[in-house]
Amino acid sequence: MCLNCFLDDSFQNSLKQSSRSDRFETTMEVYRDRFLSELDGLSNAATCDHIPNEIRTDIAPWIDCFLDTVRHIGPIKLIFDTLIGAFRLYVDGRPTRALEQARNIVKKHPPVQELKLDDIGLVFRGRPIDNKTAPINSEFFYHLPFNKRFYVSNQRFSISGIPILYLSRSLLGVKWELSGAKDIAYAAFRLAPYHLPSPSKVPQLYDLSNAVHRLINHVFINFAKRKIGIPNCNDLNFQPNINTFPALFHRFIISQMCTFRRDPLRAGPFVEEYLLAQLLTEAIKEEDYAGILFPSTRYWENANCSNDLARRDFPDNLALFTKYHHSTNFDDSILSLYDIKVLAIPPPKREWDAEVISNQIDSGVAEIWKRKAGYPQKLSSSVNIIHSQLATVQCDGHPYFESELGQMELEAEFDYLNFLLA
């Protein structure tokens, strides 16, 4: 197994699930030890059968350079112990000390590359519905209002009573997160260029996504297939590089420690798997981030879809923080940035050709880059990334874009590009 296999969220999920113990702090310690043992035993990418043979020679040097660098960055165990220590402080009845430790972690591990709200132009939200559901309009998809915060339960990146706006980068991701719901209403949250502030003031996001693994499996593998040179790991003009590998690897560890799946056999008001993420969330909010981008922990349950979902961006979720207002029940500072469109499944009798719509989306992105400048170009590119990934996904043996949900998502992408062109 090489570093690329090791970084795969599916492998890390298996490692975490096999580390389960009767106490979560013990689970984290077992995972830490297995993580370090597996890391120590990794082989070079040049000998890894999971990388296509025809591109292995091109991509292996960068992967092996990353591995060699992180193996020599000092005691990796220390960051695990710091995170576990914050958890122990809290359960030991010292929440103030626990939060102080979380603050130190966030300050010591700032982002290698900025991630801003305008890097993710189109996101989606869903809510369960039944025959008693109120009229489904854009307000239906807002965060829970402040006068109904008693409904806000504990979530991974939020604590009871404080509303958070949870969004997903794809409708498929929304469906997975609400897998227990019989019927779901969906909406597209479309970032509106004319509502965004100047580029220097666009809200920043704290990135807990698996950025390195996605870089290898989307950018670099595509480079290799197209005979475009892979950057040298010593090239400081390219990010990431040998100087930033340690910081990226530390962020990867933080992400994995925050995304243990909830144990279904230990249901209760206190969710151990959420505590570390909640402590870090409070520290991240204090650093003036607008939210957190994080990988879904639910798509492991969806074996009916392509088995390489961990290598893609569309299962990522976005948790946007809300700011309390004394006079209004919603945080307009976030909601006003989006044009919210309620989605509907296209009529069944309509002629549908996913390939035609996909071609129109490609043309729409090209047209935006020709006619528009600034935010529209950046926002359209973010749509194109997710679209190209979903175009290869199969669910239940059929292309995702041929399903009703996939058709809805295609229309939402197409409409957003027209919205940006207007």
VEXDREN-2710 file (C-alpha; in Angstrom, 1 decimal):
% VEXDREN-2710
k/r/px/py/pz
1/MET/0.0/0.0/0.0
2/CYS/1.3/3.5/-0.9
3/LEU/0.6/6.9/0.5
4/ASN/-2.3/7.5/-2.0
5/CYS/-4.1/4.4/-0.7
6/PHE/-3.4/5.4/2.9
7/LEU/-4.9/8.9/2.4
8/ASP/-8.1/7.5/1.0
9/ASP/-11.0/8.3/3.3
10/SER/-12.4/4.8/2.8
11/PHE/-9.2/3.3/4.1
12/GLN/-9.2/5.7/7.1
13/ASN/-12.8/5.0/7.8
14/SER/-12.0/1.2/8.0
15/LEU/-9.1/1.9/10.2
16/LYS/-11.3/4.0/12.6
17/GLN/-14.1/1.5/12.6
18/SER/-11.7/-1.3/13.5
19/SER/-10.3/0.8/16.4
20/ARG/-13.6/0.9/18.3
21/SER/-13.4/0.5/22.1
22/ASP/-15.8/0.9/25.0
23/ARG/-14.5/4.5/25.6
24/PHE/-14.0/6.9/22.8
25/GLU/-10.7/8.3/24.1
26/THR/-9.4/4.7/23.9
27/THR/-10.8/4.4/20.4
28/MET/-8.8/7.5/19.4
29/GLU/-5.6/6.1/20.9
30/VAL/-6.0/2.7/19.2
31/TYR/-6.6/4.6/15.9
32/ARG/-3.5/6.7/16.5
33/ASP/-1.3/3.7/17.0
34/ARG/-2.7/1.9/14.0
35/PHE/-2.4/5.0/11.9
36/LEU/1.3/5.4/12.8
37/SER/2.0/1.7/12.2
38/GLU/0.3/1.7/8.8
39/LEU/2.2/4.9/7.9
40/ASP/5.5/3.3/8.9
41/GLY/4.8/0.3/6.6
42/LEU/3.9/2.2/3.4
43/SER/5.7/1.3/0.2
44/ASN/6.7/3.5/-2.6
45/ALA/4.0/4.6/-5.1
46/ALA/6.2/3.2/-7.9
47/THR/5.3/-0.3/-6.8
48/CYS/1.6/0.3/-6.1
49/ASP/-0.9/-1.6/-8.2
50/HIS/-3.7/0.8/-7.4
51/ILE/-2.2/3.5/-9.6
52/PRO/-2.6/2.8/-13.3
53/ASN/0.6/1.4/-14.7
54/GLU/0.7/3.8/-17.7
55/ILE/0.9/6.9/-15.4
56/ARG/2.7/5.5/-12.3
57/THR/6.1/6.7/-13.4
58/ASP/4.8/10.2/-13.8
59/ILE/2.9/10.5/-10.5
60/ALA/4.9/8.3/-8.1
61/PRO/7.8/10.8/-7.5
62/TRP/5.5/13.5/-6.1
63/ILE/3.6/11.0/-3.9
64/ASP/6.8/9.5/-2.6
65/CYS/8.3/12.9/-1.9
66/PHE/5.2/13.7/0.2
67/LEU/5.6/10.5/2.1
68/ASP/9.3/11.0/2.7
69/THR/8.7/14.5/3.9
70/VAL/6.0/13.7/6.5
71/ARG/8.0/10.8/7.8
72/HIS/10.7/13.3/8.9
73/ILE/8.6/16.1/10.3
74/GLY/9.1/15.1/13.9
75/PRO/6.7/13.2/16.3
76/ILE/3.4/12.9/14.4
77/LYS/2.1/11.3/17.5
78/LEU/2.1/14.7/19.2
79/ILE/-0.8/16.1/17.2
80/PHE/-2.9/13.1/18.0
81/ASP/-2.1/13.4/21.7
82/THR/-3.0/17.1/21.6
83/LEU/-6.4/16.4/20.1
84/ILE/-7.0/13.5/22.5
85/GLY/-5.9/15.7/25.3
86/ALA/-8.5/18.3/24.5
87/PHE/-11.2/15.5/24.6
88/ARG/-9.9/14.2/27.9
89/LEU/-9.9/17.7/29.5
90/TYR/-13.6/18.1/28.6
91/VAL/-14.8/14.8/29.9
92/ASP/-12.7/15.3/33.0
93/GLY/-14.9/18.4/33.8
94/ARG/-12.5/21.1/32.5
95/PRO/-14.2/22.5/29.5
96/THR/-12.4/25.9/29.7
97/ARG/-9.0/24.1/29.5
98/ALA/-10.3/21.9/26.6
99/LEU/-11.4/24.9/24.6
100/GLU/-8.1/26.6/25.3
101/GLN/-6.3/23.6/23.9
102/ALA/-8.6/23.6/20.8
103/ARG/-7.7/27.3/20.3
104/ASN/-4.0/26.4/20.3
105/ILE/-4.6/23.7/17.7
106/VAL/-6.4/26.0/15.3
107/LYS/-3.9/28.8/15.7
108/LYS/-0.9/26.4/15.2
109/HIS/-2.4/24.8/12.1
110/PRO/-3.6/27.6/9.8
111/PRO/-4.6/26.8/6.2
112/VAL/-1.9/26.3/3.7
113/GLN/-4.1/27.8/1.0
114/GLU/-7.0/30.1/1.5
115/LEU/-10.5/28.7/0.9
116/LYS/-13.2/31.3/0.5
117/LEU/-16.9/31.2/0.1
118/ASP/-16.6/32.1/-3.6
119/ASP/-14.6/28.9/-4.2
120/ILE/-17.9/27.0/-3.8
121/GLY/-20.6/28.7/-5.9
122/LEU/-23.4/26.2/-5.9
123/VAL/-24.5/24.2/-2.9
124/PHE/-27.7/22.4/-1.9
125/ARG/-29.9/21.9/1.1
126/GLY/-32.7/19.5/1.9
127/ARG/-35.3/19.1/4.5
128/PRO/-37.6/16.2/5.3
129/ILE/-41.3/16.8/4.5
130/ASP/-44.6/15.1/5.2
131/ASN/-48.3/16.0/4.6
132/LYS/-48.1/18.5/7.5
133/THR/-45.2/20.5/6.1
134/ALA/-45.7/24.2/5.7
135/PRO/-45.5/25.8/2.2
136/ILE/-42.2/25.0/0.7
137/ASN/-40.6/28.3/-0.3
138/SER/-37.1/29.7/0.0
139/GLU/-37.5/30.5/3.7
140/PHE/-38.3/26.9/4.4
141/PHE/-34.7/26.1/3.7
142/TYR/-33.2/28.8/6.0
143/HIS/-31.4/27.8/9.2
144/LEU/-33.7/27.1/12.1
145/PRO/-34.8/30.5/13.4
146/PHE/-33.5/31.9/16.6
147/ASN/-36.9/31.8/18.2
148/LYS/-37.1/28.0/17.6
149/ARG/-33.5/27.2/18.7
150/PHE/-35.0/24.7/21.1
151/TYR/-35.3/22.4/18.1
152/VAL/-31.5/22.5/17.4
153/SER/-29.9/19.3/18.5
154/ASN/-26.2/18.3/18.7
155/GLN/-24.5/18.0/15.4
156/ARG/-20.9/17.4/14.5
157/PHE/-20.0/21.0/14.0
158/SER/-22.6/22.6/16.2
159/ILE/-23.9/22.4/19.7
160/SER/-27.5/22.2/20.9
161/GLY/-29.4/25.6/20.7
162/ILE/-27.1/27.3/18.1
163/PRO/-28.4/27.1/14.6
164/ILE/-25.9/26.2/11.8
165/LEU/-26.7/26.2/8.1
166/TYR/-25.7/22.8/6.8
167/LEU/-25.2/22.5/3.0
168/SER/-23.8/19.9/0.6
169/ARG/-21.9/20.3/-2.6
170/SER/-24.3/17.9/-4.4
171/LEU/-27.9/16.8/-4.2
172/LEU/-26.6/13.2/-3.9
173/GLY/-24.8/14.4/-0.7
174/VAL/-28.0/15.9/0.7
175/LYS/-29.9/12.6/0.0
176/TRP/-27.2/10.6/1.9
177/GLU/-27.3/13.0/4.9
178/LEU/-31.0/12.7/5.1
179/SER/-31.1/9.0/4.3
180/GLY/-33.6/8.3/7.1
181/ALA/-36.3/10.6/5.6
182/LYS/-39.0/9.2/3.3
183/ASP/-39.6/12.4/1.4
184/ILE/-37.2/15.3/1.0
185/ALA/-37.6/18.8/-0.4
186/TYR/-34.5/20.2/-2.1
187/ALA/-33.2/23.7/-2.8
188/ALA/-30.2/25.2/-4.6
189/PHE/-28.2/27.9/-2.7
190/ARG/-26.7/29.9/-5.5
191/LEU/-23.9/32.4/-4.5
192/ALA/-24.8/35.7/-6.2
193/PRO/-21.8/37.7/-7.5
194/TYR/-23.6/41.0/-7.0
195/HIS/-24.1/40.3/-3.3
196/LEU/-20.5/39.4/-2.6
197/PRO/-18.2/42.0/-1.0
198/SER/-14.8/42.9/-2.5
199/PRO/-12.5/39.9/-3.0
200/SER/-10.4/40.8/0.1
201/LYS/-13.5/40.7/2.3
202/VAL/-15.1/37.5/1.0
203/PRO/-15.6/35.2/4.1
204/GLN/-13.0/32.5/4.7
205/LEU/-13.7/28.9/5.3
206/TYR/-11.8/26.4/7.4
207/ASP/-10.9/23.5/5.1
208/LEU/-11.1/20.0/6.6
209/SER/-11.6/18.3/3.3
210/ASN/-9.2/15.7/2.1
211/ALA/-7.3/18.1/-0.2
212/VAL/-4.2/16.1/-0.8
213/HIS/-5.9/12.9/-1.9
214/ARG/-8.2/14.9/-4.2
215/LEU/-5.2/16.7/-5.7
216/ILE/-3.5/13.4/-6.5
217/ASN/-6.6/11.6/-7.9
218/HIS/-8.1/14.4/-9.9
219/VAL/-5.6/17.0/-10.8
220/PHE/-2.4/15.0/-11.0
221/ILE/-3.8/11.8/-12.5
222/ASN/-5.5/14.0/-15.2
223/PHE/-2.3/15.8/-15.8
224/ALA/-0.5/12.4/-16.3
225/LYS/-3.1/11.1/-18.6
226/ARG/-2.9/14.2/-20.8
227/LYS/0.9/14.2/-20.7
228/ILE/1.0/17.4/-18.7
229/GLY/4.0/17.5/-16.4
230/ILE/3.5/16.9/-12.7
231/PRO/5.1/19.7/-10.7
232/ASN/8.3/18.8/-8.8
233/CYS/7.7/18.6/-5.1
234/ASN/10.5/21.1/-4.6
235/ASP/8.8/23.7/-6.9
236/LEU/7.9/26.5/-4.5
237/ASN/5.9/28.2/-7.1
238/PHE/3.3/25.4/-6.9
239/GLN/1.1/24.7/-3.9
240/PRO/1.4/22.4/-2.2
241/ASN/5.1/21.8/-2.1
242/ILE/7.8/20.3/0.1
243/ASN/7.6/23.2/2.5
244/THR/3.8/22.9/3.1
245/PHE/3.5/19.1/3.1
246/PRO/3.8/18.9/6.9
247/ALA/1.0/21.4/7.5
248/LEU/-1.3/19.6/5.0
249/PHE/-0.6/16.3/6.7
250/HIS/-1.4/17.7/10.1
251/ARG/-4.7/19.1/8.7
252/PHE/-5.4/15.6/7.3
253/ILE/-5.0/14.2/10.8
254/ILE/-7.3/16.8/12.3
255/SER/-9.9/16.1/9.7
256/GLN/-9.8/12.3/10.4
257/MET/-10.1/12.8/14.1
258/CYS/-13.1/15.0/13.6
259/THR/-15.0/12.6/11.3
260/PHE/-15.4/9.4/13.2
261/ARG/-18.8/7.9/12.3
262/ARG/-21.3/8.0/15.1
263/ASP/-21.7/4.6/16.8
264/PRO/-25.4/3.6/16.2
265/LEU/-25.3/1.3/19.2
266/ARG/-24.4/4.2/21.5
267/ALA/-27.3/6.5/20.9
268/GLY/-27.7/9.2/23.5
269/PRO/-27.8/13.0/24.1
270/PHE/-24.0/13.1/24.4
271/VAL/-22.3/12.1/21.1
272/GLU/-18.6/11.3/21.9
273/GLU/-17.6/11.4/18.2
274/TYR/-18.9/15.0/17.9
275/LEU/-17.1/16.5/20.9
276/LEU/-13.7/17.1/19.3
277/ALA/-15.2/18.7/16.2
278/GLN/-17.5/20.9/18.4
279/LEU/-14.5/22.1/20.5
280/LEU/-12.6/23.0/17.3
281/THR/-15.6/24.6/15.8
282/GLU/-15.8/27.1/18.7
283/ALA/-12.1/27.9/18.3
284/ILE/-12.5/28.3/14.5
285/LYS/-15.5/30.7/14.9
286/GLU/-13.3/32.8/17.2
287/GLU/-10.8/33.1/14.3
288/ASP/-13.5/34.7/12.2
289/TYR/-14.0/31.9/9.7
290/ALA/-17.5/31.8/8.2
291/GLY/-17.8/28.1/8.3
292/ILE/-16.1/24.7/7.8
293/LEU/-15.8/22.5/4.7
294/PHE/-15.7/18.8/5.8
295/PRO/-16.1/15.4/4.2
296/SER/-19.4/13.5/4.7
297/THR/-19.3/10.5/6.9
298/ARG/-22.6/9.1/5.5
299/TYR/-21.6/8.1/1.9
300/TRP/-19.9/4.9/3.3
301/GLU/-23.5/3.6/3.8
302/ASN/-24.3/4.0/0.1
303/ALA/-22.8/1.0/-1.5
304/ASN/-25.2/1.3/-4.4
305/CYS/-23.1/4.0/-5.9
306/SER/-19.5/4.1/-7.3
307/ASN/-17.0/2.8/-4.8
308/ASP/-14.4/5.5/-5.4
309/LEU/-16.5/8.4/-3.9
310/ALA/-13.8/9.2/-1.4
311/ARG/-11.7/10.5/-4.2
312/ARG/-14.2/13.2/-5.2
313/ASP/-15.2/16.6/-3.9
314/PHE/-19.0/16.3/-4.2
315/PRO/-19.6/14.3/-1.0
316/ASP/-18.2/17.3/1.0
317/ASN/-20.5/19.3/3.2
318/LEU/-20.4/23.0/4.3
319/ALA/-21.3/24.2/7.8
320/LEU/-21.9/27.9/7.8
321/PHE/-22.0/29.7/11.1
322/THR/-24.8/32.0/12.0
323/LYS/-24.6/35.2/14.0
324/TYR/-27.2/35.8/16.6
325/HIS/-29.5/38.8/16.0
326/HIS/-31.6/40.4/18.8
327/SER/-34.3/41.8/16.4
328/THR/-34.6/39.2/13.6
329/ASN/-34.9/35.4/13.7
330/PHE/-32.5/34.7/10.8
331/ASP/-28.9/35.7/10.0
332/ASP/-29.3/37.8/6.9
333/SER/-25.5/38.4/6.6
334/ILE/-25.1/34.8/5.3
335/LEU/-28.5/34.2/3.7
336/SER/-28.4/37.5/1.7
337/LEU/-25.3/36.2/-0.2
338/TYR/-27.4/33.5/-1.8
339/ASP/-30.2/33.3/-4.4
340/ILE/-32.2/30.3/-3.1
341/LYS/-34.2/28.3/-5.6
342/VAL/-36.6/25.5/-4.7
343/LEU/-36.0/22.5/-6.9
344/ALA/-38.5/20.1/-8.5
345/ILE/-38.0/16.9/-10.4
346/PRO/-38.4/17.5/-14.1
347/PRO/-41.7/16.3/-15.6
348/PRO/-41.5/12.6/-16.5
349/LYS/-42.8/13.2/-20.0
350/ARG/-40.2/15.7/-21.0
351/GLU/-37.5/14.5/-23.4
352/TRP/-34.3/14.2/-21.5
353/ASP/-30.8/13.8/-22.7
354/ALA/-28.2/14.1/-20.0
355/GLU/-25.3/14.2/-22.5
356/VAL/-26.9/17.2/-24.3
357/ILE/-27.4/19.1/-21.0
358/SER/-23.8/18.3/-20.0
359/ASN/-22.6/19.7/-23.3
360/GLN/-24.6/22.8/-22.7
361/ILE/-23.1/23.1/-19.2
362/ASP/-19.6/22.9/-20.7
363/SER/-20.5/25.6/-23.3
364/GLY/-22.0/27.7/-20.5
365/VAL/-18.8/27.7/-18.5
366/ALA/-16.8/28.6/-21.7
367/GLU/-19.2/31.4/-22.4
368/ILE/-18.9/32.8/-18.9
369/TRP/-15.1/32.8/-19.3
370/LYS/-15.4/34.6/-22.6
371/ARG/-18.0/37.3/-21.6
372/LYS/-17.6/37.7/-17.8
373/ALA/-14.8/38.5/-15.5
374/GLY/-14.1/38.1/-11.7
375/TYR/-16.6/36.2/-9.6
376/PRO/-18.6/34.6/-12.4
377/GLN/-15.5/32.8/-13.8
378/LYS/-14.5/31.5/-10.4
379/LEU/-18.1/30.4/-9.5
380/SER/-18.6/28.7/-12.8
381/SER/-15.4/26.8/-12.4
382/SER/-16.5/25.4/-9.1
383/VAL/-19.7/24.1/-10.8
384/ASN/-17.7/22.5/-13.6
385/ILE/-15.5/20.6/-11.1
386/ILE/-18.4/19.0/-9.4
387/HIS/-20.3/18.4/-12.7
388/SER/-17.3/16.6/-14.2
389/GLN/-17.0/14.3/-11.1
390/LEU/-20.7/13.5/-11.0
391/ALA/-20.7/12.7/-14.7
392/THR/-18.8/9.5/-14.1
393/VAL/-20.8/8.3/-11.0
394/GLN/-23.0/5.3/-11.3
395/CYS/-25.8/4.5/-8.8
396/ASP/-27.8/1.2/-8.9
397/GLY/-25.9/0.3/-12.1
398/HIS/-27.0/3.5/-14.0
399/PRO/-25.4/6.9/-14.6
400/TYR/-26.3/9.3/-11.8
401/PHE/-27.4/12.0/-14.3
402/GLU/-30.0/9.7/-15.7
403/SER/-31.8/9.4/-12.3
404/GLU/-34.5/11.8/-11.2
405/LEU/-32.2/13.3/-8.6
406/GLY/-29.4/13.6/-11.2
407/GLN/-31.7/15.3/-13.7
408/MET/-32.7/17.8/-10.9
409/GLU/-29.0/18.5/-10.2
410/LEU/-28.2/18.9/-13.9
411/GLU/-31.0/21.5/-14.3
412/ALA/-29.7/23.3/-11.1
413/GLU/-26.2/23.5/-12.6
414/PHE/-27.5/24.7/-16.0
415/ASP/-29.8/27.3/-14.4
416/TYR/-26.9/28.6/-12.2
417/LEU/-24.7/29.1/-15.2
418/ASN/-27.5/31.1/-16.9
419/PHE/-27.9/33.0/-13.7
420/LEU/-24.2/33.9/-13.8
421/LEU/-24.5/35.0/-17.4
422/ALA/-27.4/37.3/-16.8
END
